Amino acid sequence: MKKILSFALFVLMLNMVYATHILIPMDENQKNHIKAYGITYWVLQNNVEANWLLNYRGGSFSMEYNKDIENECVIRGVSYEIISDAQMNMIYNEITRPEINMDKIKLEKAPKVAVYAPDGNQPWDDAVTLVLSYAEIPYDRIYDEEIVRGDLSKYDWLHLHHEDFTGQYGKFYGSYRNAPWYREQQRQAEEDAAKLGFSKVSTLKLFVAKRIKEYIFNGGFLFAMCSATDSYEIALAAENTDICESMFDGDASDPAAQSKLDYSQTLAFRDFTISRNPSEYEFSDIDVTASRRVDKNSDYFMLFEYSAKWDPIPAMLCQNHTKIVKGFMGQTTSFNKKLIKPNVLIMGELKSKDEARYIHGELGKGTWTFYGGHDPEDYQHFVGDPKTELALHPNSPGYRLILNNILFPAAKKKKLKT
């Protein structure tokens, strides 16, 4: 009996000596990809560095072994592997070989996350707040008042809720102008604008849009989905004209508004034509929702593959366990590739329809990413539809793209510049 106990103790001590790393695989062996991001964020929150192993087993994460981390993986249902120091070094040596399209990116600090969304919106109203909540990644909700008073500088990463930055209340006028919720939102928006010293909602939204642009230029990370992408661009381009009809702001739009658009102010798009019909549920021809003819069962888009060593930023943003992602619709579903500026990186596309789904660019010291569609696991979301239960979709490739963007600011900056 003493020999058995001694041997068990010896094995335990060996494990303690050699089991020095935790590997969180992100390939098909991961039970819950979404919560795996939450574990990695939690590790960074607790001042422990992690590594993002680009293109290794779906973009896996590694960190030094700690019993608390192992326990947290068990609690959250995240698959993990205990790796010895020698095994981990072999993995690191493999992925850093020049001829292998993999690399190790050090994650240093948990980014401080803000979601631009009005009071009253529930987490399930927006895919980003939904996935942040499920992944257990903390965030602050901010809106126009916080941005006007200059609070953006407190945050590393900002998500734009599916907002209308043009002041046209989401272009819901045609279908919902008599709905109580629509009338209440318009009343609240006008009240908020007046309180903050603006004569119109559109002028407040333009001010906010320009502040966000400054935030990016100064080093911020912006992520936007659905109508927050093209409505943001239109607001920037329409700085010197009025595109809102009287039912939105009390006076007529500028008849020459289209010719006065300044595309030099936008981040992603150029030469687009705005919708002048207040009853049309569309902002411009940037979005191709109305014109696309794609069967639901064949609606997929392809992610591009980038060099982990030479293009680490897009490589991080495209980490996934598959390169083929199921499509999903929204008020802004996907982007007309003909209207995308030449310096913009298209990271995901449906090539057969000449549409982009996932794009990225730089401005000053910061970056921005636009992602078309409303909810990666709700193909065609309608007003009033029930929320998506992410517990039913723990391995969603579409939601992984959102979470890639959230961890991106944690990466060691010097590594990204090489």
C-alpha positions, 0 to 999 in steps of 0.5 A: 500500500505504501508503494502504491501511495508513493507512486501516486504521489510521484505521478502527481508531482511529475504532473505538477512539474511538467504540466506547465501550460494550458492549451485551449484548442479552437478547432472542431474539438472545442466544445464551446468556442464562444466561452473560450474567448471569455476564458481568455479575456478572464485570464487577461483580466487577472493580469496573466498573459496569454498567447493567440496561436494564429492558424494553429488548430483554429486559432487556439489560445495558450497560457501558463498553467494555473489551477484557477484557470483550469477550474474556470474552464471546467465551470464554463464548459470549455475544452482544454488540454494540459501541456508540458513545457517540452510539448508547448515549446515544440508547438511554439517552435513549429508555428514560428518556422518561417515556412509555416503559415502560423504565428504566436501573438502575445495578448497582454491586457484585457481591452476595455469594451464599450457598446454604443446603444440607447437605454432600454435595449436588451442584450439580445437586441444586438448580436454583440451585446448578446455574445458578450453576455454569453461569453461573460466578457464585461462591457459598458453601455454608452450613448450620445451623452457619454460621447458628447462629454468625451468619455470615448477615450476611456475605452479600447474598443467600441461597438456600434449598435445597429444605429441610424447615424443619419437621423432618419430613425432607422428608415422605419417610417414606412412600416412603423410610423404609427407604432407606439415604440417608433413614436416613443423612440423619436420623442426620446431622440429629439428630447436627448438632442435638445438636452445636449444642445443640438437643434436636430437629431441629425446634427447630434448624430453627425457630431457623434459620428465625427467624435467616433472618427477622431477616436479611431484616428487616435488609436481606438478600435471600432467594430460595427454591424448591420445599419450602423455601418452604412448609416455611419458612412452616409452621416460623414459624407452628408456633413455639409448637406441635409438628407432628412425629410420633414417627418424626420427633422421638421424641414425639407431635405436639400434637393441637391444633397446627393451632389453635395456628398463628400466621400473623402470623409468616409472610411469604407465607401465611395460614390454611393447613392442615398435613398431619398424616399422616406418610406423606403427601408434602405439608406443607400446602394451600399447595401445589397439586401434588396437586390441580392437573389440568394437561396437561404440554404446556399447563403454562405460567404468565404473568409480569406486566408492571410499570412499570420507572420506578415499580415497578423491583423487580418489573420487574427480577425479571420481566425475560425475553425472553418473558412466557410461561414453561414450567411445571415441578413439584416437591414444592411446585409452585405456591401456592394464591392463596387462602392468599397474604397481601394484601400479597404481590406475585404476579409469575407465575401460572397464572390458569386454575387460580388458582395462583401460581408466583412471588411477592415481598414485603418485610420490614423493610429486605429482601425475599424471593422464592418460586418454585414447582417444582424445576427449570425444565428438568426437568418432573417431577424424581424422586429419583435422576434425572440432572442437567439439562444447562444447556448444552442450555438456554442460553436458559431463561426459567425459569432467567432468573427465578432469575438476575434475583434474583441480580443484584437486590441489585447495583442502586443502592438510591437508584434503587429508592426513587424 
